[in-house]
């Protein structure tokens, strides 16, 4: 897979849009999920995700093989795009609304409602953390990236990532304990 990815990247750097399209297909679900958790609105997450991949395509020549996966590079672009989104957002996004589909007749059982409420509670608690803390927790526990990949994506050392993760989990627990 790593060799295949390197081949796709080299082809994309040579202008092969089909090769970049395969990278897009591979990483879009993860990047979208990362962005959606950070911004909380489907439309905004879709727009930002598209911006991330447009930027990646425009800057693919700047990607260098330094022992870090392509995913670290694309997550860095996504993280910066989310930061830009919040810098320019005129209205704060409220993510403490449970999605309507959880209350439809087809899925109106206690387990689904409880899961929706719990996810909403976690999302709200996440928004109370610093952006770096949010990024580390999402990349680690949602996207299952290694500390090395997270460090590369955020431009930090692995030790700093571990410290941020520890502090973020401690603060998240405090926020969650305060909601019950």
N, C-alpha and C positions, 0 to 999 in steps of 0.2 A: 504494500500500500504506500509506503514511504517513497519507494522508487517511482511508482506510478504518479504520485503527487508531484514529485520533483519534475518528472517529464511534462506533466500538465502545466506546471508553472513556467518551465522553460519555453514551451510552445506558446503560452499566453504572453510571455515577455516578447516573443517574436511576432506578436500581433494576431495569433490564432484565437479568434473569439469563441470557437467551439470548445477549445481546451479550457478557457476561462469559464465558459458555461457549465462545464462539468464540475469545476471548483465551486461555482455558485450553487449548483444543485446539492453538492455535498455539504456546504456550510450554511446555506440559508436557514434551515430549520433551527440550528443552534444559535445563530446570530439573532434571528427573529425572537426566539425564546428569551435570550439574554436581554435584548432591547425591551421586549414587552414587559418583562418583570420590572425593569427600571422605570418605564414610563406609564404603564398601566392602561393604555388605550390602544386598541387594535389598529385603528387608522394611523395613529402616530408611530406605532411600532413598525407598521408596514412601510411608511414613508421613510423613516430613519434607516431601516434595513436596506431599502433601495439606494439611499444615499451612501451607505457603507459600501455596497458593492460597486456603485458607480465610481466612488473614490478609489476603491481597490483596483478597478480596471484602469482608471486613469493613471494610477501610480504603481502599477505592477512592475514597471522597470526598476523601481526603487527597492523592491524586495530582494534581499540577499540571503543566501543559504549560510547561516551562521550556527547551525546545530539546533535551532529552534524551529518548531513546526510552523507551517503557514497559518495555522489556526491562531497562534499567538499574535501574528501580525494583523490578522483580520479582527481579532478581539480588541486590539489596541485602537484600530480605526473606529470600531463600534463604541468603545468606551468614550473616545473623544467626541463622537457624534452625539452621544447622550448628554455629555457635558455641554456641548454647543446648544442642544435642544433646550436644556434648562436655563442657559444663559439668555436665550432669545425668547423663551416662552413668556407670553403676556399673562396667561392665566395658569394658576397652579392646577395640576391634574389631580383629581380625587380618585383614588383607587380603592376606597373603602366600600364600594358598592358591590354587592354580590351579583354576579352575572345573572341576567334574567332567565336564561335557559335552565338554571338549577331549580327554578320554581315552576317549570312547566309541568303539566299533568303527567307526562311520560316519565319524568325523573323525580317526581316529588316524593321521595322517600327520605327518611331521617338520615341515612348514611350520606346521601348526596348533599343534602342541605348542611349537615355537620361539616363535611369535607369542604364545601364552598365557604362556609363561615371561617373555618380554620385557615384556609388558604388566604382569605381576605385579611384575617388577623395577622398572619405572617407578612403579607405584602405591606400592610400599614406599618408594622414594626420595622420592616426593612427600610421604609422611607425615612425613618427617624435616624438611621445610621449615616455616617459620612459616605460620600460617593465611593471612595476607595474601599471602605468596609463592605458596601453593597456589592461592588464588583468582585471582591475576593470571595464572598460567600456564594454568590451566584455562579461564578466560574468554578468554584470548588465543589459545591454540593448539588448544583443543578446541571452544569455542563461537564462535571467530573474531570476537570483539567488538573494536571499535576501542579505542584508549587512552582516548579521550574517554568512551566508554560504560563502560569499566572504572572510570575515575576517578569517574564519577557513582555507579556501583553501590557503590563502596567508600568514597565520601566523601573522596576524595583528589584532589590535583592530577594533571594529566597527567604532569608532570615526576616526581612521586613514583611514579607507576605505572611509568614507564620505568626508574627507579632500582631499584624492587622487582623488576621483570622481569629486569633485568641481574644483580642479586645472586642471584635465585632460579635463573636458568639456570646461573650459575657454581657455586652450591652443589649443584644437581641433578647437574651434570656430575661434581663431586667425589664425590657419593654413588654415582653409577652407575659411575664408574671404580673405586671401592672394592669393588664387588660382583663384579668379574670377576677 
